[in-house]
Amino acid sequence: MSEVNFDKFKCRCSAITKMMANSRDNPVLTALQAQKLAKYEASTSLTDSQKVEMAELLVRKENGQKIVLSDGCIEYLMEWYAWAVEGMIPVDREAMDIEYTRKGKSTENDCINLLSRVDKQLYTKNDIRISNDYFTGEPDIFVGEEIMKATKITDNKSIWDYPGFLKAIHKKPENNYIEQVQGYMEISGAKVGEIAKTLVSMPVEIMYDYQNRLLKKMNAISTESPDFLEEWAKWEHSMLFEHIPIHKRVFKIPVQPFAAERKQQLQDRVKICREWLWKFDEMYNQMNK
């Protein structure tokens, strides 16, 4: 068991949204409730029922200002603790070779090459982990002489298939992806950030796995069976995207730096997480003594 200084805890940029999630035990006022409370507080003539409602809203407001770490945040802290103290990872999560993750990892260079072609600028995969006092992370791409003097940060998300890519264009950007890039920008000092969603062909090994699954599903004798070949042609066509023009296979979402208020909230939450880790460690070490 290693001696760990929990004051050195830094949140991974990819976990910022999880760390900041509000616990169900301390629900905060909604924007509508905050407006209603302000209206009640400014009023000089409230009905009895409105006075009761205002009191309830005031309690909710006060409770919401007390930070209670969410289950998701504590789950992340437990995983961080297990690695920091014992060097152990969540085996079930790491051992499961999830196909979406497989594609993302297998096609990193293909995605970066695609972005280079679209932007007419040569990018390379960054493998340098960066940190400040509160956050740590490894952005995919940076522009600049060196990463800590980056002018632009790009984080790539490899999309599984063509329908998924079209949906990604339409849907609202995921907040966890935005805050991940904002974290990278905060550490590096970059003023420009973006999420790039890219569509590149499926890796051969994944296509081979799907071919075998289809073979079993159809109870086909071999990959040369006419029925199998007809069905596999549809699958194969849906996994290869080189025929689609490159500008139609990259979708970018611009990201702004953290607002000053949000930045302070994040730093305060990291400090609370450090305190929580110290308390948990003390309790854990006293178990069964």
C-alpha positions as a Python dict, from the first residue, in 0.01 Angstrom:
ca = {
    (1, 'M'): (0, 0, 0),
    (2, 'S'): (146, 336, -105),
    (3, 'E'): (148, 657, 98),
    (4, 'V'): (-55, 905, -103),
    (5, 'N'): (-87, 1279, -58),
    (6, 'F'): (-451, 1339, -144),
    (7, 'D'): (-388, 1713, -168),
    (8, 'K'): (-226, 1622, -501),
    (9, 'F'): (-552, 1486, -645),
    (10, 'K'): (-625, 1631, -989),
    (11, 'C'): (-939, 1564, -1187),
    (12, 'R'): (-901, 1409, -1532),
    (13, 'C'): (-1045, 1643, -1792),
    (14, 'S'): (-1264, 1358, -1919),
    (15, 'A'): (-1420, 1329, -1569),
    (16, 'I'): (-1492, 1699, -1501),
    (17, 'T'): (-1865, 1668, -1572),
    (18, 'K'): (-1891, 1357, -1354),
    (19, 'M'): (-1711, 1536, -1069),
    (20, 'M'): (-1938, 1839, -1096),
    (21, 'A'): (-2270, 1651, -1110),
    (22, 'N'): (-2511, 1757, -836),
    (23, 'S'): (-2612, 1492, -588),
    (24, 'R'): (-2979, 1401, -574),
    (25, 'D'): (-2949, 1459, -200),
    (26, 'N'): (-2901, 1832, -251),
    (27, 'P'): (-3106, 1939, -553),
    (28, 'V'): (-3039, 2297, -656),
    (29, 'L'): (-3297, 2552, -761),
    (30, 'T'): (-3400, 2536, -1123),
    (31, 'A'): (-3384, 2860, -1322),
    (32, 'L'): (-3763, 2887, -1301),
    (33, 'Q'): (-3761, 2832, -924),
    (34, 'A'): (-3487, 3094, -881),
    (35, 'Q'): (-3697, 3345, -1075),
    (36, 'K'): (-4002, 3267, -866),
    (37, 'L'): (-3805, 3304, -542),
    (38, 'A'): (-3667, 3642, -652),
    (39, 'K'): (-4021, 3754, -736),
    (40, 'Y'): (-4152, 3644, -395),
    (41, 'E'): (-3862, 3813, -212),
    (42, 'A'): (-3933, 4140, -395),
    (43, 'S'): (-4305, 4126, -317),
    (44, 'T'): (-4461, 4298, -15),
    (45, 'S'): (-4795, 4116, -35),
    (46, 'L'): (-4783, 3738, -47),
    (47, 'T'): (-5064, 3494, 18),
    (48, 'D'): (-5019, 3231, 288),
    (49, 'S'): (-4958, 2961, 27),
    (50, 'Q'): (-4698, 3179, -146),
    (51, 'K'): (-4522, 3237, 187),
    (52, 'V'): (-4506, 2862, 241),
    (53, 'E'): (-4372, 2809, -109),
    (54, 'M'): (-4113, 3085, -61),
    (55, 'A'): (-3995, 2920, 262),
    (56, 'E'): (-3958, 2587, 82),
    (57, 'L'): (-3763, 2753, -199),
    (58, 'L'): (-3534, 2925, 52),
    (59, 'V'): (-3457, 2592, 219),
    (60, 'R'): (-3391, 2434, -120),
    (61, 'K'): (-3160, 2723, -210),
    (62, 'E'): (-2967, 2692, 116),
    (63, 'N'): (-2934, 2313, 84),
    (64, 'G'): (-2828, 2347, -277),
    (65, 'Q'): (-2535, 2563, -170),
    (66, 'K'): (-2404, 2282, 50),
    (67, 'I'): (-2189, 2058, -168),
    (68, 'V'): (-2282, 1691, -149),
    (69, 'L'): (-2076, 1480, -387),
    (70, 'S'): (-2286, 1279, -631),
    (71, 'D'): (-2271, 900, -660),
    (72, 'G'): (-2097, 940, -995),
    (73, 'C'): (-1832, 1167, -845),
    (74, 'I'): (-1768, 927, -556),
    (75, 'E'): (-1745, 636, -800),
    (76, 'Y'): (-1475, 828, -988),
    (77, 'L'): (-1291, 908, -663),
    (78, 'M'): (-1298, 541, -563),
    (79, 'E'): (-1142, 444, -895),
    (80, 'W'): (-880, 717, -852),
    (81, 'Y'): (-810, 598, -495),
    (82, 'A'): (-771, 234, -604),
    (83, 'W'): (-515, 333, -866),
    (84, 'A'): (-329, 588, -651),
    (85, 'V'): (-301, 360, -346),
    (86, 'E'): (-279, 9, -493),
    (87, 'G'): (-224, 58, -866),
    (88, 'M'): (-548, -126, -945),
    (89, 'I'): (-804, -56, -1218),
    (90, 'P'): (-1173, -159, -1251),
    (91, 'V'): (-1114, -499, -1410),
    (92, 'D'): (-1463, -549, -1551),
    (93, 'R'): (-1456, -215, -1732),
    (94, 'E'): (-1101, -247, -1864),
    (95, 'A'): (-1135, -612, -1960),
    (96, 'M'): (-1449, -563, -2166),
    (97, 'D'): (-1329, -481, -2516),
    (98, 'I'): (-1619, -252, -2603),
    (99, 'E'): (-1639, -215, -2978),
    (100, 'Y'): (-1698, 159, -2978),
    (101, 'T'): (-1380, 202, -2775),
    (102, 'R'): (-1197, -45, -2997),
    (103, 'K'): (-1277, 156, -3304),
    (104, 'G'): (-1178, 482, -3138),
    (105, 'K'): (-840, 350, -3031),
    (106, 'S'): (-771, 160, -3352),
    (107, 'T'): (-851, 452, -3581),
    (108, 'E'): (-684, 740, -3397),
    (109, 'N'): (-425, 794, -3669),
    (110, 'D'): (-682, 753, -3946),
    (111, 'C'): (-901, 1020, -3785),
    (112, 'I'): (-608, 1260, -3745),
    (113, 'N'): (-506, 1203, -4107),
    (114, 'L'): (-862, 1278, -4214),
    (115, 'L'): (-861, 1602, -4014),
    (116, 'S'): (-525, 1696, -4167),
    (117, 'R'): (-667, 1649, -4517),
    (118, 'V'): (-980, 1851, -4442),
    (119, 'D'): (-794, 2137, -4270),
    (120, 'K'): (-499, 2121, -4511),
    (121, 'Q'): (-269, 2122, -4210),
    (122, 'L'): (-48, 1840, -4084),
    (123, 'Y'): (-154, 1714, -3741),
    (124, 'T'): (9, 1446, -3529),
    (125, 'K'): (-127, 1252, -3232),
    (126, 'N'): (-26, 1408, -2903),
    (127, 'D'): (102, 1164, -2640),
    (128, 'I'): (201, 1416, -2373),
    (129, 'R'): (-8, 1427, -2056),
    (130, 'I'): (-41, 1778, -1917),
    (131, 'S'): (-147, 1904, -1574),
    (132, 'N'): (-196, 2213, -1363),
    (133, 'D'): (-284, 2230, -993),
    (134, 'Y'): (-637, 2100, -1048),
    (135, 'F'): (-669, 1909, -1376),
    (136, 'T'): (-482, 1655, -1584),
    (137, 'G'): (-537, 1520, -1933),
    (138, 'E'): (-401, 1424, -2273),
    (139, 'P'): (-559, 1611, -2564),
    (140, 'D'): (-553, 1445, -2905),
    (141, 'I'): (-419, 1736, -3111),
    (142, 'F'): (-268, 2076, -3040),
    (143, 'V'): (-148, 2361, -3259),
    (144, 'G'): (159, 2553, -3144),
    (145, 'E'): (530, 2519, -3080),
    (146, 'E'): (466, 2306, -2771),
    (147, 'I'): (160, 2185, -2590),
    (148, 'M'): (190, 2424, -2295),
    (149, 'K'): (196, 2711, -2543),
    (150, 'A'): (-84, 2576, -2760),
    (151, 'T'): (-300, 2818, -2951),
    (152, 'K'): (-563, 2555, -3032),
    (153, 'I'): (-675, 2223, -2886),
    (154, 'T'): (-872, 1960, -3079),
    (155, 'D'): (-1021, 1647, -2925),
    (156, 'N'): (-1134, 1383, -3171),
    (157, 'K'): (-1434, 1154, -3134),
    (158, 'S'): (-1447, 867, -3383),
    (159, 'I'): (-1807, 795, -3483),
    (160, 'W'): (-1918, 434, -3521),
    (161, 'D'): (-2120, 442, -3844),
    (162, 'Y'): (-2278, 673, -4101),
    (163, 'P'): (-2624, 701, -3936),
    (164, 'G'): (-2446, 778, -3608),
    (165, 'F'): (-2242, 1050, -3778),
    (166, 'L'): (-2556, 1215, -3917),
    (167, 'K'): (-2716, 1202, -3572),
    (168, 'A'): (-2404, 1359, -3419),
    (169, 'I'): (-2442, 1656, -3653),
    (170, 'H'): (-2800, 1711, -3543),
    (171, 'K'): (-2785, 1641, -3169),
    (172, 'K'): (-2686, 1887, -2898),
    (173, 'P'): (-2312, 1863, -2810),
    (174, 'E'): (-2242, 1645, -2506),
    (175, 'N'): (-2153, 1859, -2205),
    (176, 'N'): (-1888, 1613, -2084),
    (177, 'Y'): (-1705, 1643, -2418),
    (178, 'I'): (-1721, 2023, -2401),
    (179, 'E'): (-1586, 2037, -2046),
    (180, 'Q'): (-1316, 1787, -2135),
    (181, 'V'): (-1183, 2022, -2404),
    (182, 'Q'): (-1226, 2321, -2175),
    (183, 'G'): (-1010, 2140, -1922),
    (184, 'Y'): (-737, 2088, -2181),
    (185, 'M'): (-762, 2456, -2276),
    (186, 'E'): (-734, 2563, -1912),
    (187, 'I'): (-417, 2358, -1861),
    (188, 'S'): (-247, 2448, -2188),
    (189, 'G'): (-356, 2810, -2207),
    (190, 'A'): (-511, 2762, -2552),
    (191, 'K'): (-781, 3016, -2635),
    (192, 'V'): (-934, 2813, -2919),
    (193, 'G'): (-1079, 2466, -2877),
    (194, 'E'): (-1294, 2224, -3072),
    (195, 'I'): (-1445, 1878, -3072),
    (196, 'A'): (-1399, 1700, -3403),
    (197, 'K'): (-1637, 1416, -3480),
    (198, 'T'): (-1490, 1204, -3757),
    (199, 'L'): (-1608, 913, -3969),
    (200, 'V'): (-1343, 667, -4089),
    (201, 'S'): (-1377, 311, -4211),
    (202, 'M'): (-1411, 26, -3966),
    (203, 'P'): (-1086, -151, -3867),
    (204, 'V'): (-1034, -487, -4038),
    (205, 'E'): (-1039, -678, -3708),
    (206, 'I'): (-1384, -543, -3617),
    (207, 'M'): (-1517, -621, -3965),
    (208, 'Y'): (-1381, -975, -3929),
    (209, 'D'): (-1559, -1015, -3593),
    (210, 'Y'): (-1888, -900, -3746),
    (211, 'Q'): (-1840, -1132, -4040),
    (212, 'N'): (-1806, -1427, -3802),
    (213, 'R'): (-2112, -1319, -3605),
    (214, 'L'): (-2317, -1294, -3920),
    (215, 'L'): (-2191, -1634, -4032),
    (216, 'K'): (-2315, -1791, -3707),
    (217, 'K'): (-2640, -1597, -3707),
    (218, 'M'): (-2725, -1720, -4057),
    (219, 'N'): (-2599, -2073, -3992),
    (220, 'A'): (-2414, -2039, -4320),
    (221, 'I'): (-2176, -2315, -4425),
    (222, 'S'): (-1903, -2074, -4530),
    (223, 'T'): (-1831, -1713, -4624),
    (224, 'E'): (-1874, -1820, -4986),
    (225, 'S'): (-2240, -1916, -4944),
    (226, 'P'): (-2455, -1707, -5184),
    (227, 'D'): (-2703, -1599, -4915),
    (228, 'F'): (-2421, -1500, -4683),
    (229, 'L'): (-2239, -1305, -4954),
    (230, 'E'): (-2554, -1110, -5035),
    (231, 'E'): (-2613, -1016, -4672),
    (232, 'W'): (-2247, -947, -4597),
    (233, 'A'): (-2227, -707, -4891),
    (234, 'K'): (-2477, -480, -4710),
    (235, 'W'): (-2280, -493, -4387),
    (236, 'E'): (-1946, -435, -4556),
    (237, 'H'): (-2080, -138, -4750),
    (238, 'S'): (-2204, 12, -4421),
    (239, 'M'): (-1858, -15, -4261),
    (240, 'L'): (-1646, 148, -4533),
    (241, 'F'): (-1667, 522, -4587),
    (242, 'E'): (-1389, 613, -4829),
    (243, 'H'): (-1642, 677, -5106),
    (244, 'I'): (-1790, 965, -4906),
    (245, 'P'): (-1610, 1299, -4968),
    (246, 'I'): (-1378, 1389, -4682),
    (247, 'H'): (-1553, 1720, -4605),
    (248, 'K'): (-1870, 1523, -4535),
    (249, 'R'): (-1695, 1303, -4278),
    (250, 'V'): (-1579, 1569, -4033),
    (251, 'F'): (-1807, 1770, -3805),
    (252, 'K'): (-1658, 2029, -3570),
    (253, 'I'): (-1799, 2187, -3255),
    (254, 'P'): (-1624, 2504, -3133),
    (255, 'V'): (-1548, 2522, -2760),
    (256, 'Q'): (-1499, 2836, -2552),
    (257, 'P'): (-1274, 2852, -2242),
    (258, 'F'): (-1427, 2813, -1896),
    (259, 'A'): (-1609, 3120, -1771),
    (260, 'A'): (-1440, 3268, -1462),
    (261, 'E'): (-1726, 3161, -1233),
    (262, 'R'): (-1724, 2805, -1364),
    (263, 'K'): (-1347, 2786, -1329),
    (264, 'Q'): (-1374, 2883, -961),
    (265, 'Q'): (-1651, 2628, -904),
    (266, 'L'): (-1432, 2355, -1053),
    (267, 'Q'): (-1132, 2445, -841),
    (268, 'D'): (-1349, 2452, -528),
    (269, 'R'): (-1492, 2109, -614),
    (270, 'V'): (-1144, 1961, -658),
    (271, 'K'): (-1056, 2087, -308),
    (272, 'I'): (-1371, 1925, -168),
    (273, 'C'): (-1279, 1598, -341),
    (274, 'R'): (-936, 1612, -177),
    (275, 'E'): (-1095, 1657, 165),
    (276, 'W'): (-1331, 1367, 93),
    (277, 'L'): (-1039, 1141, -3),
    (278, 'W'): (-854, 1221, 320),
    (279, 'K'): (-1164, 1139, 528),
    (280, 'F'): (-1233, 820, 335),
    (281, 'D'): (-871, 709, 370),
    (282, 'E'): (-883, 764, 746),
    (283, 'M'): (-1207, 570, 779),
    (284, 'Y'): (-1084, 289, 551),
    (285, 'N'): (-760, 243, 743),
    (286, 'Q'): (-951, 213, 1072),
    (287, 'M'): (-1184, -60, 946),
    (288, 'N'): (-1199, -373, 1163),
    (289, 'K'): (-938, -242, 1409),
}
